[in-house]
């Protein structure tokens, strides 16, 4: 009963087989392998963006940090949610790769609203030489709370940013879950809505370790290449990254796995509702925050359930425990059933 993180889930057999298949003979290093050529074409086709530049790195932190460094000058700030991964979970890596640029959290929740952005862009701090200058907007899809931006919401935010001359980055560590849930095209969710650079996740969704950076403006490509090399994220035996992404994209495996993860979460959520568990937000992808009665939490922990507890510990038996649950593609439904049976008592 493992609901702590989709990072803890298994890699898909097709991904592992692709790595084995790539482990034959010799291949050009540093992203010049033949597999990578196919990956570029597949990504351009997927996003309906024939001029897009596509690069691979091994971690989401690298994808986000190098993307933002390419978009931002050192004297600029990146606007993001206060719970964005780049703000809370990347150990100042974006600031490091940006050359000491900073992050400015805006709003109060996981989703940035037009009002949040307008307050910063129109009535925010001074813009003289003594202040950090406005820089990219970074939005997370799906968010850290498991919620989704609609295409219209992304479009509105991107339009506001572009009107001020600011580029837009999307942290898509769970982009697949968002696309599977919303049933929209990757193109509509990204460049058509105004996104300039996408971090396209694979690791949380069945890969061993690979993320793509999609630059919809090819003029950014050379700077990204230099930053990737200087930042020590250009793999020499790159074909093993390429092989993962090739298998991930083939026959929409990325969407199938994301759909399975979302379905597992919905099964969990439906069962929790039936036994009266309250949610922090209605789940929309593969993440759920729920308030567990302490007696229920104790039963689940004793039975071996694993999930992230985000509320402070307390001895008050009446105080509920706020816990995060994440489902991945490989979670057996029998484990969800077992969890719900234990939870119900």
C-alpha positions in Angstrom: 0.0 0.0 0.0 2.5 2.6 -1.2 1.0 6.0 -1.9 4.0 8.2 -1.0 5.2 9.2 -4.4 5.0 8.3 -8.1 8.8 8.6 -8.0 8.8 5.4 -6.0 6.9 3.4 -8.6 8.4 0.9 -11.1 9.7 1.7 -14.5 7.6 0.2 -17.3 9.0 -3.0 -18.9 9.0 -1.3 -22.3 11.3 1.4 -21.0 13.7 -1.1 -19.5 13.6 -3.1 -22.7 14.4 0.0 -24.7 17.5 0.6 -22.6 18.6 -3.0 -23.2 17.9 -2.8 -26.9 20.0 0.4 -27.1 22.9 -1.4 -25.4 24.3 -2.9 -28.6 27.3 -1.8 -30.5 28.5 1.8 -30.7 26.5 5.1 -30.9 27.6 8.7 -31.2 27.7 10.4 -27.8 26.3 13.7 -26.4 22.9 13.5 -28.0 24.1 12.8 -31.5 22.8 9.2 -31.5 20.3 8.0 -34.1 17.7 7.3 -31.4 17.7 10.9 -30.4 17.0 12.0 -34.0 13.9 9.9 -33.8 12.9 11.4 -30.4 13.2 14.9 -31.8 10.9 14.1 -34.7 8.4 12.3 -32.4 8.3 15.2 -30.0 7.9 17.8 -32.8 5.1 15.7 -34.2 3.4 15.3 -30.8 3.5 19.0 -30.2 2.7 20.0 -33.8 5.8 22.2 -33.6 8.2 21.3 -36.4 10.8 23.9 -35.4 10.9 23.1 -31.7 14.3 22.3 -30.2 14.2 19.2 -28.0 16.8 18.2 -25.4 17.0 15.5 -22.7 18.3 15.6 -19.2 18.0 13.1 -16.3 16.2 15.0 -13.7 13.3 17.4 -13.3 15.4 19.8 -11.3 17.8 20.0 -14.3 15.0 20.5 -16.7 13.4 23.3 -14.7 16.7 25.0 -13.7 18.3 25.0 -17.1 15.0 26.1 -18.8 14.6 29.1 -16.4 18.3 30.0 -16.8 17.8 30.2 -20.5 14.8 32.4 -20.1 16.0 34.7 -17.3 18.8 37.2 -16.8 20.7 37.1 -13.5 19.1 40.4 -12.4 15.5 39.1 -13.0 13.1 37.2 -10.8 10.9 34.3 -11.8 7.3 34.4 -10.8 5.9 31.2 -9.4 3.4 29.7 -7.0 4.5 29.6 -3.3 4.3 25.8 -3.4 6.0 25.4 -6.8 8.6 22.7 -6.9 11.2 25.3 -8.0 10.3 27.3 -4.9 10.1 24.5 -2.3 11.9 21.4 -3.5 14.9 22.2 -5.6 17.4 23.5 -3.0 17.9 26.8 -4.8 19.0 25.1 -8.0 17.1 27.5 -10.3 18.7 30.4 -8.6 22.1 28.7 -8.9 21.8 28.0 -12.6 20.3 31.5 -13.2 23.5 33.0 -11.8 21.8 34.3 -8.6 18.5 35.3 -10.1 15.7 35.0 -7.6 12.2 33.5 -7.3 9.1 35.6 -6.4 6.2 33.5 -5.1 2.8 35.1 -6.0 -0.7 34.2 -4.8 -1.6 32.0 -1.9 -2.1 28.6 -3.5 -0.9 26.1 -6.0 -2.6 27.8 -9.0 -1.6 31.3 -10.0 -4.6 33.4 -11.0 -4.8 36.4 -13.4 -5.4 38.6 -10.4 -2.3 37.2 -8.6 -0.2 38.0 -11.7 -1.8 41.4 -12.3 -1.0 42.4 -8.8 2.7 41.8 -9.4 3.0 43.0 -13.0 0.8 46.1 -12.7 1.1 47.2 -9.0 4.1 45.3 -7.8 7.4 46.5 -6.5 9.5 49.3 -8.0 11.4 48.6 -11.2 14.3 50.9 -10.8 17.9 49.8 -10.9 17.9 48.8 -7.2 15.2 46.2 -7.6 15.0 42.7 -9.2 13.6 43.1 -12.7 10.5 41.1 -13.9 11.4 37.8 -15.4 9.7 34.6 -16.6 6.4 33.2 -15.3 6.6 29.6 -14.3 3.4 27.5 -13.9 3.1 23.9 -12.9 0.9 21.4 -14.7 -0.4 19.4 -12.9 0.2 21.4 -9.7 1.8 20.2 -6.5 -1.7 19.9 -5.1 -2.9 17.7 -8.0 -5.0 20.4 -9.6 -5.0 21.4 -13.3 -4.9 24.5 -15.3 -7.4 24.6 -18.2 -6.1 25.7 -21.6 -8.0 29.0 -21.2 -6.3 29.6 -17.8 -2.9 29.0 -19.3 -3.7 31.2 -22.2 -4.9 34.1 -20.0 -1.8 33.9 -17.8 0.6 33.6 -20.8 -1.1 36.5 -22.5 -0.6 38.7 -19.5 3.0 37.8 -19.2 3.7 38.3 -22.9 2.0 41.7 -22.8 4.8 42.7 -20.4 7.5 41.1 -22.5 7.9 38.1 -20.1 8.4 34.5 -21.3 6.5 31.6 -19.9 7.8 28.3 -18.6 5.7 25.2 -17.7 6.9 22.7 -15.2 5.4 19.6 -16.6 6.8 16.9 -14.3 3.2 15.5 -14.4 2.3 17.0 -17.8 1.2 13.5 -18.9 -1.3 13.3 -16.1 -2.7 16.7 -17.0 -3.1 15.8 -20.7 -4.7 12.5 -19.9 -7.2 14.1 -17.5 -8.1 17.0 -19.6 -8.1 15.2 -23.0 -6.6 18.1 -24.8 -3.7 18.2 -27.3 -0.2 18.9 -26.1 0.0 21.7 -28.6 -3.1 23.4 -27.2 -1.8 23.2 -23.7 1.6 24.6 -24.5 2.7 26.8 -27.4 -0.7 27.6 -28.7 -1.6 28.8 -25.2 1.6 30.9 -25.0 4.1 28.6 -23.3 7.6 29.2 -24.5 9.5 26.4 -22.8 8.1 23.1 -21.4 9.8 20.7 -18.9 8.2 17.4 -20.1 8.3 14.8 -17.4 9.1 11.1 -17.8 10.6 9.9 -14.5 7.4 10.2 -12.4 5.5 8.4 -15.1 7.3 5.1 -15.6 10.7 6.0 -16.9 14.0 5.2 -15.1 15.2 8.8 -15.3 14.6 11.1 -18.2 13.0 14.5 -18.8 12.7 16.5 -22.0 13.0 20.2 -22.4 11.0 21.5 -25.3 11.9 25.0 -26.6 9.2 26.2 -28.9 11.4 29.1 -30.0 14.4 27.5 -31.7 16.4 30.7 -31.2 16.8 29.6 -27.6 18.5 26.3 -28.5 22.1 27.3 -28.6 22.0 29.0 -25.2 20.3 26.0 -23.7 23.0 23.7 -25.2 25.7 25.8 -23.6 24.0 25.9 -20.3 23.3 22.2 -20.3 27.0 21.5 -20.9 28.3 24.1 -18.5 25.9 22.8 -15.9 27.2 19.2 -16.2 23.9 17.8 -17.6 25.0 16.8 -21.1 25.2 13.0 -20.9 28.0 11.3 -22.8 26.2 8.0 -23.2 23.1 9.9 -24.2 21.5 7.0 -26.1 20.2 5.6 -22.8 18.2 8.7 -22.2 17.1 8.7 -25.8 16.0 5.1 -25.6 13.8 5.8 -22.6 12.1 8.7 -24.3 11.6 6.9 -27.5 9.8 4.0 -25.8 7.9 6.5 -23.6 6.4 8.3 -26.7 5.9 5.1 -28.8 2.2 4.2 -29.2 1.2 6.8 -26.6 2.7 4.8 -23.7 3.2 8.0 -21.8 -0.6 8.7 -21.9 -1.5 5.2 -21.1 0.6 5.2 -18.0 -0.7 8.6 -16.9 -4.3 7.5 -17.5 -3.7 4.4 -15.3 -2.2 6.6 -12.6 -5.2 9.0 -12.7 -7.6 6.1 -12.7 -5.9 4.6 -9.6 -6.2 7.9 -7.8 -9.9 8.2 -8.7 -10.5 4.7 -7.4 -8.8 5.7 -4.2 -10.8 9.0 -4.0 -14.1 7.3 -4.7 -13.5 4.8 -1.9 -12.4 7.5 0.5 -15.6 9.5 -0.2 -17.7 6.5 0.6 -16.2 6.2 4.1 -16.5 9.9 4.8 -13.0 11.2 4.3 -12.7 14.9 3.5 -10.4 16.3 0.9 -8.3 19.5 0.8 -9.2 19.9 -2.9 -11.1 17.7 -5.3 -8.5 15.5 -7.0 -8.0 16.1 -10.7 -5.0 14.1 -11.7 -3.0 11.5 -9.6 -2.5 13.4 -6.3 -4.9 13.7 -3.4 -4.7 15.5 -0.1 -7.1 14.1 2.5 -7.9 14.7 6.2 -7.7 11.3 8.0 -9.2 10.8 11.4 -6.4 9.9 13.7 -7.8 6.4 14.5 -8.0 5.7 10.8 -4.4 7.0 10.3 -3.2 4.7 13.1 -4.9 1.7 11.6 -3.4 2.4 8.2 0.1 3.0 9.5 -0.1 -0.2 11.5 -1.1 -2.1 8.4 1.9 -0.8 6.5 0.3 1.9 4.4 2.8 4.5 3.2 1.8 8.1 2.4 3.2 11.5 3.2 1.9 13.2 6.3 1.9 17.0 5.8 0.3 18.2 9.0 2.2 18.7 12.2 2.0 15.8 14.7 -0.3 16.3 17.6 -1.6 14.2 20.5 -5.1 15.5 20.1 -7.2 12.4 19.0 -9.8 14.7 17.5 -7.5 16.5 15.2 -7.4 15.0 11.7 -4.2 14.2 9.9 -3.6 15.9 6.6 -2.0 13.4 4.3 -0.9 13.3 0.6 -1.5 10.3 -1.6 0.0 9.8 -5.0 -0.8 7.0 -7.4 1.4 5.8 -10.2 0.7 3.6 -13.2 1.9 0.4 -11.6 -0.1 0.4 -8.4 -2.2 -2.8 -8.2 -5.9 -2.1 -7.6 -5.8 -4.9 -5.0 -3.6 -2.6 -2.9 -6.2 0.2 -3.2 -8.9 -2.2 -2.1 -6.9 -3.3 0.8 -6.1 0.2 1.8 -9.8 1.2 1.7 -10.8 -1.9 3.7 -8.3 -1.0 6.5 -9.4 2.6 6.4 -13.0 1.7 6.8 -12.1 -0.4 9.9 
